[in-house]
Amino acid sequence: MSTQRYWIAVISQEHTLRGVAGGFTQVCHGKQAPLRRMKQGDYVVVYSPAITMHGKEKCQAFTAIGRIKDDAIYRVAISEQFQPFRRNVDFLECVECSIIPLIEHLQCIPNKKSWGFPFRFGFFEINEHDFTLIALGMQCYEIIRPSI
C-alpha cells in the first residue's frame, strides 16, 4: 500500500509563478503546520482562485503541479515582519486547467453549487481519483504515464 498522499494548495497565480521559478511552495500565509503534513514524494496541486493575492481578477484554475522534494521545512526572511515557512518542490511540466469543467467530477467538492467552499481552507488533502483527474486536465503526462 502506497503512503503517497495528494494535496491542494490555494495560492494566487502570481505567487504560484514565483514558487515554480524558485522550486518551493508556501501555504496559508507562510504557516509551518500545513507544510508538516506533507512528506517527501507527496504530490501537491496548486489551485489559484485569483491572479493576485488581494486582487479581484479571477483565475479559477489549477496552475502548477509538483512533487515534494525532501522533508526539509525552512524559514525565509522576506522582511522583519514576514518570515514564512517553505517546502522544496520539483514542479512538473503542465498547462493551466480551469476548474469549471472538473467541478462535477471532483470528489473533494461534495456540494457542486458551493464548489468553492473546500478551497477556503487554503490547504487540504485530496484522493488519488481527484489528483489523477486534475493531472489529466493539466496535461501532466509525467504523472499519468511515467517515463520508463
N, CA, C and O of each residue as an XYZ file, in Angstrom:
592
protein
N       0.841     -1.188      0.000
C       0.000      0.000      0.000
C       0.887      1.253      0.000
O       1.822      1.371      0.791
N       0.575      2.159     -0.885
C       1.364      3.383     -1.006
C       1.013      4.364      0.108
O      -0.150      4.516      0.483
N       2.033      5.017      0.621
C       1.794      6.038      1.633
C       1.814      7.425      1.007
O       1.734      8.438      1.702
N       1.922      7.454     -0.321
C       1.931      8.731     -1.036
C       0.573      9.410     -0.867
O      -0.478      8.772     -0.935
N       0.628     10.725     -0.644
C      -0.606     11.490     -0.459
C      -0.645     12.624     -1.465
O       0.363     12.966     -2.084
N      -1.836     13.204     -1.615
C      -2.074     14.242     -2.615
C      -2.729     15.438     -1.935
O      -3.627     15.285     -1.107
N      -2.266     16.623     -2.296
C      -2.688     17.844     -1.623
C      -3.076     18.921     -2.626
O      -2.591     18.940     -3.757
N      -3.951     19.810     -2.196
C      -4.237     21.038     -2.942
C      -3.818     22.199     -2.062
O      -4.185     22.284     -0.890
N      -3.037     23.092     -2.659
C      -2.635     24.342     -2.008
C      -3.309     25.474     -2.775
O      -3.254     25.516     -4.005
N      -3.934     26.379     -2.058
C      -4.635     27.503     -2.682
C      -3.719     28.721     -2.617
O      -3.442     29.257     -1.544
N      -3.253     29.145     -3.800
C      -2.252     30.209     -3.895
C      -2.560     31.038     -5.144
O      -2.911     30.476     -6.181
N      -2.436     32.343     -5.061
C      -2.683     33.179     -6.243
C      -1.754     32.762     -7.380
O      -0.681     32.204     -7.152
N      -2.182     33.041     -8.593
C      -1.376     32.696     -9.769
C      -0.014     33.392     -9.724
O       1.009     32.785    -10.044
N      -0.006     34.649     -9.331
C       1.244     35.413     -9.253
C       2.235     34.755     -8.285
O       3.407     34.584     -8.622
N       1.778     34.389     -7.100
C       2.650     33.751     -6.114
C       3.038     32.331     -6.545
O       4.138     31.868     -6.244
N       2.143     31.652     -7.243
C       2.459     30.326     -7.755
C       3.637     30.389     -8.722
O       4.548     29.564     -8.659
N       3.610     31.367     -9.611
C       4.701     31.506    -10.584
C       6.038     31.747     -9.892
O       7.071     31.251    -10.342
N       6.019     32.507     -8.798
C       7.250     32.721     -8.010
C       7.744     31.407     -7.408
O       8.940     31.115     -7.421
N       6.815     30.629     -6.886
C       7.179     29.352     -6.293
C       7.726     28.372     -7.320
O       8.712     27.682     -7.061
N       7.089     28.309     -8.484
C       7.572     27.419     -9.541
C       8.984     27.823     -9.959
O       9.861     26.972    -10.107
N       9.198     29.118    -10.147
C      10.526     29.610    -10.542
C      11.579     29.306     -9.477
O      12.732     29.026     -9.805
N      11.190     29.361     -8.211
C      12.132     29.125     -7.112
C      12.165     27.695     -6.607
O      13.002     27.360     -5.769
N      11.261     26.833     -7.102
C      11.234     25.444     -6.672
C      10.742     25.242     -5.250
O      11.246     24.378     -4.532
N       9.743     26.048     -4.833
C       9.221     25.930     -3.467
C       7.719     26.169     -3.433
O       7.133     26.690     -4.382
N       7.114     25.782     -2.328
C       5.735     26.159     -2.058
C       5.657     26.730     -0.653
O       6.446     26.398      0.231
N       4.687     27.590     -0.488
C       4.425     28.280      0.782
C       2.904     28.358      0.866
O       2.265     28.827     -0.076
N       2.319     27.919      1.950
C       0.855     27.853      2.041
C       0.330     28.605      3.259
O       1.061     28.849      4.218
N      -0.933     28.963      3.203
C      -1.630     29.572      4.341
C      -0.836     30.733      4.948
O      -0.634     30.793      6.161
N      -0.401     31.630      4.107
C       0.344     32.821      4.520
C       1.635     32.480      5.271
O       2.037     33.171      6.207
N       2.263     31.396      4.830
C       3.577     31.047      5.375
C       3.573     30.217      6.640
O       4.606     30.103      7.299
N       2.428     29.626      7.003
C       2.365     28.818      8.230
C       3.126     27.505      8.070
O       3.177     26.929      6.982
N       3.708     27.049      9.154
C       4.502     25.824      9.150
C       3.638     24.563      9.252
O       3.945     23.557      8.614
N       2.586     24.602     10.028
C       1.794     23.398     10.320
C       1.286     22.675      9.069
O       1.435     21.455      8.993
N       0.704     23.351      8.100
C       0.250     22.610      6.912
C       1.403     21.939      6.158
O       1.243     20.843      5.622
N       2.541     22.589      6.120
C       3.697     22.027      5.418
C       4.177     20.738      6.071
O       4.699     19.854      5.393
N       4.001     20.627      7.394
C       4.403     19.426      8.131
C       3.579     18.215      7.731
O       4.029     17.080      7.887
N       2.385     18.443      7.220
C       1.514     17.329      6.831
C       2.028     16.612      5.580
O       1.743     15.431      5.376
N       2.779     17.323      4.752
C       3.316     16.733      3.532
C       4.628     16.015      3.824
O       5.376     16.393      4.726
N       4.888     14.980      3.048
C       6.124     14.207      3.166
C       6.806     14.133      1.806
O       6.177     14.356      0.771
N       8.085     13.820      1.819
C       8.822     13.642      0.579
C       8.095     12.632     -0.297
O       7.695     11.567      0.173
N       7.925     12.971     -1.578
C       7.248     12.076     -2.520
C       5.771     12.355     -2.686
O       5.168     11.884     -3.650
N       5.161     13.112     -1.771
C       3.759     13.505     -1.937
C       3.643     14.469     -3.111
O       4.610     15.128     -3.494
N       2.448     14.537     -3.670
C       2.178     15.476     -4.759
C       1.339     16.640     -4.258
O       0.482     16.480     -3.388
N       1.598     17.802     -4.819
C       0.808     18.988     -4.496
C       0.347     19.635     -5.802
O       1.128     19.811     -6.738
N      -0.931     19.981     -5.840
C      -1.522     20.708     -6.961
C      -1.853     22.096     -6.441
O      -2.384     22.243     -5.340
N      -1.541     23.105     -7.225
C      -1.856     24.471     -6.818
C      -3.105     24.934     -7.551
O      -3.181     24.898     -8.779
N      -4.090     25.372     -6.758
C      -5.294     25.988     -7.304
C      -5.199     27.489     -7.050
O      -4.966     27.927     -5.923
N      -5.384     28.263     -8.107
C      -5.312     29.724     -7.995
C      -6.686     30.332     -8.227
O      -7.164     30.371     -9.361
N      -7.327     30.809     -7.161
C      -8.641     31.429     -7.329
C      -8.554     32.789     -8.015
O      -9.489     33.208     -8.698
N      -7.428     33.475     -7.829
C      -7.263     34.830     -8.370
C      -5.869     34.985     -8.966
O      -4.962     34.198     -8.697
N      -5.728     36.030     -9.787
C      -4.434     36.309    -10.406
C      -3.433     36.785     -9.349
O      -2.296     36.317     -9.307
N      -3.869     37.725     -8.492
C      -3.004     38.244     -7.429
C      -3.654     37.977     -6.076
O      -4.856     37.727     -5.994
N      -2.855     38.031     -5.024
C      -3.331     37.681     -3.691
C      -4.529     38.507     -3.234
O      -5.500     37.944     -2.728
N      -4.486     39.804     -3.397
C      -5.590     40.646     -2.935
C      -6.424     41.190     -4.087
O      -7.301     42.031     -3.886
N      -6.149     40.707     -5.291
C      -6.847     41.205     -6.471
C      -8.227     40.604     -6.643
O      -8.549     39.570     -6.057
N      -9.017     41.247     -7.436
C     -10.388     40.794     -7.711
C     -10.473     39.985     -9.007
O     -11.475     39.313     -9.252
N      -9.423     40.046     -9.839
C      -9.454     39.344    -11.113
C      -9.323     37.840    -10.883
O      -8.324     37.366    -10.342
N     -10.353     37.098    -11.306
C     -10.390     35.655    -11.080
C      -9.435     34.912    -11.997
O      -9.166     35.329    -13.124
N      -8.936     33.811    -11.485
C      -8.141     32.871    -12.271
C      -8.925     31.548    -12.346
O      -9.155     31.026    -13.437
N      -9.326     31.019    -11.211
C     -10.112     29.791    -11.077
C      -9.532     28.631    -11.880
O     -10.238     27.959    -12.631
N      -8.222     28.411    -11.703
C      -7.547     27.353    -12.450
C      -6.505     26.660    -11.585
O      -5.988     27.226    -10.622
N      -6.214     25.426    -11.954
C      -5.086     24.716    -11.381
C      -3.870     25.211    -12.151
O      -3.827     25.110    -13.377
N      -2.890     25.740    -11.446
C      -1.803     26.461    -12.104
C      -0.435     25.800    -11.989
O       0.486     26.197    -12.703
N      -0.269     24.821    -11.130
C       1.016     24.125    -11.010
C       0.791     22.775    -10.341
O      -0.182     22.562     -9.618
N       1.718     21.887    -10.608
C       1.660     20.558    -10.004
C       3.100     20.096     -9.783
O       3.963     20.289    -10.639
N       3.343     19.492     -8.638
C       4.710     19.066     -8.358
C       4.773     18.002     -7.277
O       3.767     17.614     -6.683
N       5.982     17.554     -7.049
C       6.240     16.508     -6.058
C       7.140     17.073     -4.968
O       8.125     17.751     -5.264
N       6.811     16.800     -3.714
C       7.608     17.290     -2.593
C       8.990     16.644     -2.674
O       9.125     15.420     -2.704
N      10.002     17.495     -2.708
C      11.378     17.069     -2.991
C      12.064     16.386     -1.814
O      12.798     15.415     -1.999
N      11.831     16.886     -0.613
C      12.519     16.358      0.568
C      11.659     16.638      1.793
O      10.530     17.112      1.669
N      12.184     16.351      2.955
C      11.408     16.589      4.182
C      11.785     17.884      4.890
O      11.358     18.120      6.021
N      12.579     18.723      4.234
C      13.015     19.987      4.846
C      11.898     21.035      4.822
O      11.246     21.260      3.803
N      11.708     21.656      5.965
C      10.836     22.831      6.076
C      11.746     23.945      6.562
O      12.447     23.793      7.562
N      11.733     25.049      5.862
C      12.657     26.121      6.214
C      11.956     27.478      6.182
O      10.925     27.657      5.534
N      12.545     28.411      6.895
C      12.002     29.760      7.027
C      12.811     30.717      6.164
O      14.031     30.594      6.052
N      12.116     31.669      5.556
C      12.754     32.671      4.708
C      12.380     34.055      5.232
O      11.208     34.327      5.493
N      13.361     34.915      5.382
C      13.107     36.284      5.856
C      12.786     37.183      4.665
O      13.683     37.631      3.951
N      11.514     37.436      4.464
C      11.075     38.349      3.412
C      11.224     39.782      3.918
O      11.672     40.674      3.197
N      10.846     39.968      5.148
C      11.020     41.248      5.839
C      11.128     40.933      7.326
O      11.030     39.772      7.724
N      11.328     41.950      8.140
C      11.401     41.728      9.578
C      10.073     41.202     10.125
O      10.048     40.424     11.079
N       8.980     41.632      9.516
C       7.648     41.242      9.985
C       7.132     39.956      9.334
O       6.219     39.324      9.864
N       7.703     39.562      8.192
C       7.183     38.406      7.462
C       8.309     37.417      7.162
O       9.196     37.681      6.351
N       8.243     36.263      7.848
C       9.243     35.214      7.679
C       8.529     33.873      7.497
O       8.433     33.079      8.433
N       8.030     33.633      6.286
C       7.230     32.432      6.034
C       8.058     31.152      5.978
O       9.271     31.175      5.770
N       7.358     30.033      6.173
C       7.949     28.707      6.041
C       7.684     28.202      4.623
O       6.671     28.541      4.012
N       8.617     27.379      4.103
C       8.516     26.853      2.745
C       8.945     25.386      2.694
O       9.602     24.871      3.599
N       8.544     24.737      1.598
C       8.968     23.365      1.276
C       9.496     23.359     -0.145
O       8.998     24.090     -1.001
N      10.506     22.533     -0.401
C      11.045     22.380     -1.748
C      10.146     21.460     -2.569
O       9.691     20.421     -2.091
N       9.900     21.867     -3.825
C       9.021     21.114     -4.716
C       9.692     20.975     -6.079
O      10.267     21.931     -6.600
N       9.613     19.783     -6.644
C      10.005     19.575     -8.036
C       8.736     19.761     -8.860
O       7.901     18.860     -8.944
N       8.600     20.932     -9.466
C       7.418     21.199    -10.275
C       7.553     20.504    -11.619
O       8.646     20.402    -12.176
N       6.431     20.030    -12.125
C       6.401     19.244    -13.354
C       5.811     20.066    -14.497
O       5.077     21.031    -14.283
N       6.151     19.660    -15.697
C       5.625     20.348    -16.876
C       4.121     20.113    -16.957
O       3.647     18.981    -16.853
N       3.386     21.196    -17.143
C       1.931     21.107    -17.222
C       1.384     22.382    -17.859
O       2.128     23.321    -18.141
N       0.085     22.397    -18.076
C      -0.603     23.604    -18.528
C      -1.659     23.949    -17.488
O      -2.130     23.073    -16.763
N      -2.026     25.206    -17.415
C      -3.100     25.598    -16.502
C      -4.404     24.969    -16.961
O      -4.634     24.777    -18.155
N      -5.249     24.653    -15.995
C      -6.512     23.983    -16.290
C      -7.627     24.631    -15.470
O      -7.556     24.673    -14.241
N      -8.639     25.126    -16.142
C      -9.798     25.706    -15.452
C     -10.449     24.645    -14.576
O     -10.540     23.477    -14.954
N     -10.896     25.067    -13.407
C     -11.583     24.142    -12.514
C     -13.030     23.882    -12.965
O     -13.604     22.840    -12.649
N     -13.601     24.819    -13.691
C     -15.028     24.770    -14.032
C     -15.461     23.440    -14.657
O     -16.437     22.856    -14.184
N     -14.787     22.934    -15.693
C     -15.249     21.659    -16.269
C     -15.004     20.440    -15.374
O     -15.548     19.368    -15.639
N     -14.209     20.585    -14.340
C     -13.892     19.455    -13.459
C     -14.801     19.375    -12.231
O     -14.879     18.327    -11.590
N     -15.472     20.442    -11.905
C     -16.256     20.519    -10.658
C     -17.173     19.317    -10.471
O     -17.197     18.719     -9.395
N     -17.915     18.962    -11.487
C     -18.886     17.860    -11.382
C     -18.232     16.520    -11.093
O     -18.890     15.609    -10.590
N     -16.952     16.383    -11.401
C     -16.265     15.098    -11.279
C     -15.335     14.999    -10.072
O     -14.866     13.911     -9.741
N     -15.065     16.125     -9.416
C     -14.138     16.123     -8.280
C     -14.846     15.688     -7.000
O     -15.824     16.309     -6.584
N     -14.354     14.631     -6.383
C     -14.956     14.110     -5.161
C     -14.681     14.998     -3.952
O     -15.397     14.921     -2.954
N     -13.657     15.837     -4.031
C     -13.344     16.731     -2.912
C     -14.325     17.903     -2.832
O     -14.264     18.705     -1.900
N     -15.214     17.998     -3.799
C     -16.244     19.046     -3.798
C     -17.598     18.368     -3.623
O     -18.229     17.994     -4.612
N     -18.054     18.203     -2.384
C     -19.318     17.491     -2.151
C     -20.550     18.275     -2.610
O     -21.516     17.683     -3.093
N     -20.522     19.596     -2.463
C     -21.666     20.423     -2.851
C     -21.277     21.207     -4.104
O     -20.563     22.208     -4.029
N     -21.751     20.742     -5.244
C     -21.343     21.328     -6.518
C     -21.829     22.774     -6.680
O     -21.227     23.543     -7.430
N     -22.901     23.148     -5.992
C     -23.402     24.532     -6.067
C     -22.508     25.492     -5.285
O     -22.361     26.654     -5.667
N     -21.917     25.018     -4.204
C     -20.998     25.828     -3.394
C     -19.592     25.253     -3.538
O     -18.915     24.990     -2.544
N     -19.164     25.062     -4.771
C     -17.934     24.342     -5.069
C     -16.684     24.992     -4.484
O     -15.696     24.299     -4.244
N     -16.700     26.280     -4.253
C     -15.519     26.967     -3.745
C     -15.252     26.755     -2.271
O     -14.166     27.084     -1.793
N     -16.219     26.210     -1.528
C     -16.073     26.092     -0.081
C     -14.814     25.349      0.374
O     -14.108     25.866      1.239
N     -14.491     24.157     -0.164
C     -13.294     23.450      0.342
C     -11.995     24.245      0.163
O     -11.044     24.058      0.921
N     -11.958     25.113     -0.820
C     -10.746     25.871     -1.115
C     -10.505     27.013     -0.130
O      -9.416     27.586     -0.098
N     -11.501     27.338      0.659
C     -11.366     28.423      1.635
C     -10.396     28.067      2.755
O      -9.907     28.953      3.456
N     -10.115     26.783      2.928
C      -9.192     26.349      3.974
C      -7.733     26.607      3.584
O      -6.860     26.645      4.451
N      -7.464     26.783      2.292
C      -6.119     27.125      1.834
C      -5.205     25.950      1.566
O      -4.231     26.072      0.823
N      -5.515     24.804      2.172
C      -4.666     23.629      2.012
C      -5.452     22.422      2.499
O      -5.962     22.421      3.619
N      -5.552     21.392      1.660
C      -6.279     20.193      2.073
C      -5.869     18.994      1.233
O      -5.327     19.128      0.136
N      -6.144     17.821      1.784
C      -5.798     16.574      1.113
C      -6.911     16.163      0.152
O      -8.093     16.385      0.416
N      -6.510     15.561     -0.966
C      -7.465     15.003     -1.920
C      -7.111     13.535     -2.164
O      -6.029     13.074     -1.801
N      -8.038     12.820     -2.780
C      -7.782     11.410     -3.057
C      -7.096     11.242     -4.420
O      -6.968     12.196     -5.188
N      -6.666     10.031     -4.696
C      -5.937      9.754     -5.942
C      -6.811      9.985     -7.174
O      -6.315     10.443     -8.203
N      -8.088      9.678     -7.083
C      -9.010      9.909     -8.206
C      -8.999     11.381     -8.615
O      -8.833     11.702     -9.792
N      -9.177     12.266     -7.647
C      -9.199     13.701     -7.950
C      -7.844     14.174     -8.469
O      -7.769     14.970     -9.406
N      -6.775     13.675     -7.849
C      -5.446     14.067     -8.300
C      -5.222     13.668     -9.759
O      -4.725     14.469    -10.552
N      -5.582     12.448    -10.113
C      -5.400     11.970    -11.483
C      -6.243     12.769    -12.462
O      -5.776     13.109    -13.549
N      -7.469     13.069    -12.093
C      -8.356     13.872    -12.944
C      -7.755     15.258    -13.209
O      -7.763     15.741    -14.341
N      -7.239     15.886    -12.156
C      -6.621     17.210    -12.292
C      -5.353     17.109    -13.137
O      -5.136     17.941    -14.019
N      -4.516     16.110    -12.884
C      -3.273     15.931    -13.646
C      -3.566     15.731    -15.130
O      -2.840     16.247    -15.980
N      -4.615     14.991    -15.445
C      -5.014     14.815    -16.843
C      -5.429     16.154    -17.454
O      -5.033     16.484    -18.572
N      -6.227     16.919    -16.715
C      -6.655     18.231    -17.198
C      -5.490     19.181    -17.415
O      -5.530     20.044    -18.292
N      -4.445     19.011    -16.599
C      -3.262     19.868    -16.705
C      -2.249     19.317    -17.714
O      -1.172     19.884    -17.898
N      -2.603     18.224    -18.355
C      -1.733     17.574    -19.338
C      -0.356     17.264    -18.748
O       0.672     17.427    -19.405
N      -0.365     16.820    -17.514
C       0.880     16.465    -16.825
C       1.146     14.992    -17.067
O       0.910     14.153    -16.197
N       1.634     14.691    -18.239
C       1.793     13.316    -18.675
C       2.899     12.577    -17.926
O       2.928     11.346    -17.934
N       3.797     13.296    -17.287
C       4.850     12.662    -16.494
C       4.243     11.855    -15.340
O       4.804     10.842    -14.922
N       3.121     12.301    -14.844
C       2.437     11.599    -13.754
C       1.555     10.485    -14.303
O       1.533      9.373    -13.774
N       0.842     10.795    -15.355
C      -0.112      9.841    -15.912
C       0.613      8.683    -16.592
O       0.213      7.527    -16.455
N       1.687      9.000    -17.328
C       2.491      7.980    -17.992
C       3.946      8.190    -17.604
O       4.696      8.808    -18.360
N       4.366      7.688    -16.440
C       5.752      7.892    -16.007
C       6.739      7.361    -17.040
O       6.475      6.367    -17.717
N       7.878      8.039    -17.151
C       8.893      7.601    -18.116
C       9.463      6.255    -17.698
O       9.587      5.957    -16.510
N       9.800      5.460    -18.678
C      10.312      4.102    -18.429
C      11.820      4.111    -18.425
O      12.443      3.067    -18.234
